[in-house]
Amino acid sequence: MMKKVVKIWITNGISLWIIDALFGASIQFAGVGSILATALALTIFEATIKPLLKVLAFPVTVMTFGLFTLIINAVVLKLAFAMSAGSYIAGLPTAILASILLTLVVSVVEKVLE
């Protein structure tokens, strides 16, 4: 279990570093420590808060044919940035785009790390 959590944390860290390089000034980190802190917060929030939000928002998600999931992902990402010192994300539209890209980058990084 702990091994899986550490693997997800490292994957999120590498993916956030790549997203940081792609977004320029819209997403910023003070250093490697802030990337790792944000990745840890993201890992924890994806395991705890995100499932709860998905259950609570199920009716809205059904009415929007699943598109509300993008908002949930963006809110979780924005929350992870807010809880980590030295990290900055410009706003909700940036968080929505970043969460979409983060999903793609995490998939690629997971395949590379296998």
Buried (B, 14 or more C-beta within 10 A) or exposed (E): EEEEEEEBBBBBBBBBBBBBEEBEEBBBBEEEEBBBBBBBBBBBBBEEBBEEBBEEBEEEBEEEEEEBBBBBBBBBBBBBBEBBEBBBBBEEEBBBBBBEBBEEBBEEBBEEEE
